[in-house]
């Protein structure tokens, strides 16, 4: 049966013994979870590419007079490129199919790693920003969020939480591997070998598993002249969406700081790089585990409320990073941070699917992910700039706490608005 399901996914038609759901029934099936698992695997491999520069931050900086903002900018450009590229590639995926954008994206990630190995400055930035980010991860990340969301209706929050864990599963798995590889063959050879692995693993997964989704998406209806546009939470729909995007930036700035700088932060405190890499793996490993719990929770309480709870937790952990310097304490804070921020980004996607029509998903979800990427990119780069100016990380982490509080203000207002409109609808 499993082979028939895989075959049906490849050919874009139902397997023998597997009935496509009727319009009145659920679109979920065993095939839905096969697709979600394949998406998780593809995202785990693809996002691993961006972690090499984070683990090798001090090695790369040593080649440019110790300026950490140089490699930090490369990681930031990868996040930014992935967000911008996702909008364009999401539209393309709707036209030609997700399997082709993911396959193309994997090839471009490999090209970006090869170019980045010629760094450490402009080739690293172009390789990460243009190839790994814009046309690489841009063709993988956002299209897979939209694609997988169309395989689920009852447990969409759980499925989105699962596939979004690919980023953090990559962070849990690869830093220790990269730390060993960096010490053995250097950061350039590590990038080249990973480029080969990206092609060999991700392209076949995309071609085999990412067929046509079962959810039928109807084109948006054209409004007659004088017809009022749809409102969300009692407000213009695009205003609500703009507030979601603004909140996404504010919460992803602090989210990116420990992820991009934890290994270097530990080294400044006299903690070995190998221990710092393990600590980063703990942070992202707990994020992967807890994200599944956040997914189940979001199916019960909704996307907006999940964002609010996760953001509160993240803010508390960022404050703890400012106040903690011992190795044991940082392990505990890293685990707490991973537990807290894990459910935020998939909850944004779920909120967008809950608040807006499915016909708008192909542009709203990539746009929302663009703003999360802007926050991730700006936060990691800004932390590098502030470190270069102050020579320690406390000012950067304190700024992260401030932006997190702005996020809480925006999301708290939307949650209150949702409760008010539900009560008086």
C-alpha positions in Angstrom: 0.0 0.0 0.0 2.8 2.4 0.9 4.4 1.8 -2.6 1.1 2.5 -4.3 0.7 5.8 -2.3 4.2 6.9 -3.4 3.4 6.0 -7.0 0.2 7.9 -6.9 1.9 11.0 -5.5 4.4 10.8 -8.3 1.8 10.5 -11.0 -0.6 12.9 -9.5 -3.6 10.5 -9.2 -5.0 8.3 -6.4 -3.6 4.9 -5.7 -5.6 1.7 -6.0 -7.6 1.3 -2.8 -7.2 4.9 -2.0 -10.2 7.1 -2.6 -9.8 10.8 -3.1 -12.0 12.6 -0.6 -15.3 14.0 -1.7 -15.8 17.8 -1.4 -17.7 17.2 1.9 -15.2 15.0 3.5 -11.7 15.5 4.9 -8.8 15.8 2.5 -6.5 14.1 5.0 -5.2 10.6 4.4 -2.1 8.4 5.0 -0.7 10.0 1.9 -0.9 13.4 3.6 1.5 12.3 6.3 3.8 10.7 3.8 4.0 14.1 2.0 4.5 15.9 5.3 7.4 13.6 6.2 9.0 14.1 2.8 8.7 17.8 3.2 10.3 17.7 6.7 13.2 15.7 5.2 13.7 18.2 2.3 13.6 21.2 4.6 16.0 19.6 7.1 18.6 19.0 4.4 18.1 22.4 2.7 18.3 24.6 5.8 21.4 22.7 6.9 23.3 24.7 4.2 22.8 28.0 6.1 24.1 26.6 9.4 27.6 26.1 8.1 28.3 29.9 8.2 26.8 30.1 11.7 29.1 27.4 13.2 32.1 28.7 11.3 31.4 32.3 12.2 34.7 32.9 14.0 36.7 30.9 11.4 35.3 33.0 8.6 35.7 36.3 10.6 39.3 35.5 11.3 40.0 35.9 7.5 38.5 39.5 7.6 40.3 40.9 10.6 37.8 39.4 13.1 34.7 41.2 11.8 31.8 39.0 12.8 29.3 41.1 10.9 30.8 39.7 7.6 29.7 36.0 8.1 26.7 37.1 10.0 25.6 39.1 7.0 25.8 36.0 4.8 23.4 34.1 7.1 21.1 37.1 7.2 21.1 37.4 3.4 20.1 33.7 3.1 17.1 34.3 5.4 16.2 37.5 3.5 16.6 35.8 0.1 14.5 32.9 1.2 11.7 35.2 2.1 11.7 37.4 -1.0 12.1 34.4 -3.3 9.3 32.5 -1.6 6.7 35.1 -2.9 7.8 34.6 -6.6 8.5 30.9 -6.3 5.1 30.3 -4.5 3.3 31.7 -7.6 5.5 29.6 -9.9 4.8 26.5 -7.8 1.1 27.1 -8.3 1.6 27.0 -12.1 4.2 24.3 -12.7 4.1 22.2 -9.5 5.9 22.2 -6.2 8.2 19.3 -7.2 9.9 21.4 -9.8 10.5 24.5 -7.7 11.9 22.3 -4.8 14.2 20.4 -7.3 15.4 23.6 -8.8 15.8 25.1 -5.3 18.0 22.2 -4.2 20.3 22.6 -7.2 20.6 26.3 -6.5 21.4 25.7 -2.8 24.3 23.5 -4.0 25.5 26.2 -6.4 25.3 28.7 -3.6 27.5 26.6 -1.3 30.1 26.1 -4.1 30.2 29.9 -4.7 30.3 30.7 -1.0 33.4 28.5 -0.6 35.3 31.1 -2.7 34.6 33.7 0.1 34.9 35.1 2.7 33.2 38.3 1.6 31.4 39.0 -1.7 31.3 35.4 -3.0 30.0 34.3 0.5 27.3 37.0 0.4 26.2 36.4 -3.2 26.3 32.6 -2.7 24.1 32.8 0.4 21.8 35.7 -0.5 21.1 35.0 -4.2 21.6 31.2 -4.7 21.0 29.6 -1.2 18.3 32.2 -0.2 16.5 33.8 -3.1 16.3 31.1 -5.7 17.3 28.1 -3.5 15.4 28.1 -0.2 12.9 30.5 -1.9 11.8 27.6 -4.1 11.7 25.2 -1.2 10.4 26.7 2.0 7.3 28.8 1.2 6.1 26.5 -1.6 6.2 23.6 0.8 4.2 25.4 3.5 1.5 26.2 1.0 1.6 22.7 -0.6 1.5 20.7 2.7 -1.3 23.0 4.1 -3.4 21.8 1.2 -3.1 18.1 2.2 -4.7 18.8 5.6 -7.8 20.4 7.1 -8.4 18.8 10.5 -4.8 18.6 11.7 -3.3 21.4 9.7 -1.6 23.0 12.7 0.1 19.7 13.6 1.3 19.2 10.0 2.6 22.7 9.7 4.4 22.4 13.0 6.0 19.1 11.7 7.4 20.5 8.5 8.5 23.8 10.0 10.6 21.7 12.4 12.9 20.9 9.4 14.7 24.2 10.1 15.4 23.3 13.7 16.0 19.6 13.1 18.7 20.8 10.8 20.0 23.0 13.6 19.9 20.1 16.1 21.6 17.6 13.8 24.2 19.6 11.7 26.1 21.9 14.1 28.0 19.1 15.8 28.7 17.5 12.4 29.8 20.8 11.0 32.0 21.5 14.0 33.9 18.2 13.5 34.1 18.8 9.7 35.4 22.4 10.2 38.2 21.1 12.5 39.0 18.3 10.0 38.7 19.7 6.5 37.9 23.4 7.0 34.8 25.5 6.2 35.3 25.6 2.4 35.5 21.8 1.9 32.5 21.4 4.3 30.4 23.6 2.1 31.4 21.6 -1.0 30.6 18.2 0.4 27.3 19.4 1.7 26.4 20.8 -1.7 26.8 17.3 -3.1 24.6 15.8 -0.4 21.9 18.4 -1.1 21.6 17.3 -4.7 21.8 13.6 -4.1 19.1 13.6 -1.3 16.6 16.5 -2.0 16.1 16.3 -5.7 14.9 12.6 -5.7 12.6 13.3 -2.7 11.0 16.2 -4.5 10.4 14.3 -7.8 9.0 11.3 -6.1 6.7 12.7 -3.3 5.5 16.2 -4.3 2.6 15.5 -6.7 -0.8 17.2 -6.9 -2.5 18.1 -3.5 -6.1 17.0 -2.9 -7.4 20.4 -1.8 -9.3 22.1 -4.6 -8.5 25.8 -4.6 -11.0 28.0 -6.3 -9.8 31.3 -7.9 -10.9 34.4 -5.9 -14.2 35.9 -6.9 -14.2 39.3 -8.6 -16.1 41.9 -6.6 -18.8 43.8 -8.4 -18.3 47.6 -8.5 -19.5 49.1 -5.2 -19.3 45.7 -3.3 -17.5 46.2 0.1 -14.3 44.2 0.5 -14.1 41.4 3.0 -13.2 42.3 6.6 -11.3 40.2 9.1 -11.8 40.6 12.8 -14.0 43.6 12.0 -11.1 45.4 10.2 -10.0 45.6 6.6 -8.4 42.3 5.7 -5.2 43.8 4.4 -4.8 45.9 7.6 -5.0 42.7 9.7 -2.5 41.0 7.4 -0.1 44.0 7.7 -0.3 43.8 11.5 0.5 40.1 11.3 3.5 40.9 9.1 4.8 43.6 11.4 4.4 41.3 14.4 6.4 38.6 12.6 9.3 40.9 12.1 9.3 42.0 15.7 9.3 38.4 17.1 11.9 37.0 14.6 14.5 39.6 15.4 15.1 38.2 18.9 14.5 34.6 17.6 17.5 34.8 15.3 20.0 36.2 17.8 20.8 33.2 19.9 20.6 30.9 16.9 23.2 32.8 14.9 25.5 33.8 17.7 25.3 31.2 20.5 28.5 29.3 19.5 30.5 32.6 19.3 28.8 33.9 22.5 29.9 30.7 24.4 33.5 31.1 23.1 33.6 34.7 24.4 32.8 33.3 27.9 35.6 30.7 27.7 33.3 27.8 26.7 34.7 25.6 24.0 33.3 25.8 20.5 32.4 22.1 20.6 30.4 22.7 23.7 28.8 25.7 22.1 27.8 23.6 19.1 26.2 21.1 21.5 24.4 23.9 23.2 23.0 25.1 19.9 21.9 21.5 19.1 20.1 21.4 22.5 18.4 24.7 21.7 17.2 23.5 18.3 16.6 19.9 19.4 14.2 21.0 22.1 12.6 23.3 19.5 12.0 20.3 17.2 10.5 18.2 20.0 8.3 20.9 21.5 7.1 22.1 18.1 5.1 19.0 17.7 3.4 19.8 21.1 2.8 23.4 19.9 1.2 22.0 16.7 -1.3 20.0 18.7 -2.0 23.0 20.9 -2.5 25.3 17.9 -5.2 22.9 16.5 -7.1 23.5 19.8 -6.6 27.2 20.5 -5.8 28.6 17.1 -2.9 30.2 15.4 -3.1 33.7 17.0 -3.3 32.5 20.6 -0.4 30.1 19.9 1.8 33.0 18.7 0.9 35.0 21.8 1.8 32.2 24.2 5.0 31.3 22.3 6.1 34.9 22.1 5.7 35.4 25.9 7.9 32.4 26.5 10.5 33.6 24.1 10.7 37.0 25.7 11.3 35.4 29.1 14.1 33.3 27.7 15.7 36.3 26.0 15.8 38.1 29.3 17.5 35.0 30.8 20.2 35.1 28.1 21.1 38.7 29.1 21.5 37.6 32.8 23.2 34.2 32.4 26.9 33.5 31.8 27.6 30.1 33.4 27.8 27.0 31.2 25.2 25.1 33.1 22.9 28.1 33.2 23.2 28.6 29.4 22.4 25.0 28.7 19.2 25.5 30.7 18.4 28.8 29.1 19.1 27.4 25.6 16.6 24.5 26.2 14.0 27.0 27.6 14.4 29.2 24.5 14.0 26.3 22.2 10.9 25.2 24.0 9.4 28.7 23.8 10.0 30.0 20.3 9.4 26.6 18.5 5.7 27.1 17.8 5.6 30.7 16.6 6.3 30.6 12.9 4.0 27.7 12.0 1.3 29.4 14.1 1.6 32.5 11.9 1.0 30.3 8.9 -2.0 28.6 10.6 -3.4 32.0 11.6 -3.2 33.1 7.9 -5.1 30.0 6.8 -7.7 30.5 9.5 -8.2 34.2 8.8 -8.0 34.4 5.0 -9.4 32.3 2.1 -7.5 29.3 0.7 -7.4 31.0 -2.7 -5.1 33.7 -1.2 -2.7 31.2 0.4 -0.2 31.2 -2.5 0.6 34.8 -1.9 -0.3 35.5 1.7 1.8 32.7 3.2 5.0 33.5 1.2 4.6 37.2 2.1 4.1 36.4 5.7 7.2 34.1 5.6 9.1 36.9 3.9 8.5 39.1 7.0 9.6 36.4 9.3 12.7 36.1 7.2 13.3 39.8 7.4 13.2 39.6 11.2 15.5 36.6 11.2 17.9 38.3 8.7 17.9 41.7 10.5 18.3 40.2 14.0 21.3 38.1 13.2 23.1 40.8 11.3 22.2 43.5 13.9 23.6 41.3 16.7 26.9 41.1 14.7 27.0 44.9 14.2 26.3 45.6 17.9 28.9 43.0 19.0 31.5 44.7 16.7 30.7 48.1 18.4 30.4 47.0 22.0 32.5 43.9 22.0 29.9 41.9 23.9 26.4 40.6 23.2 24.3 42.0 26.1 23.2 45.2 24.1 22.0 43.0 21.2 20.1 40.6 23.5 18.5 43.6 25.3 17.3 45.0 22.0 15.8 41.6 21.2 13.8 41.8 24.4 12.5 45.2 23.3 11.3 44.1 19.9 9.7 41.0 21.4 7.6 43.2 23.7 6.4 45.2 20.6 5.3 41.8 19.1 3.4 41.0 22.2 1.5 44.3 22.0 0.5 43.7 18.4 -0.5 40.1 18.7 -2.3 40.7 22.1 -4.4 43.4 20.3 -5.3 41.0 17.5 -6.2 38.2 20.0 -8.4 40.6 22.0 -10.0 41.8 18.7 -10.8 38.2 17.7 -12.4 37.4 21.1 -14.5 40.6 20.8 -15.7 39.9 17.3 -16.5 36.2 18.2 -18.5 37.3 21.2 -20.5 40.0 19.4 -20.8 38.4 16.0 
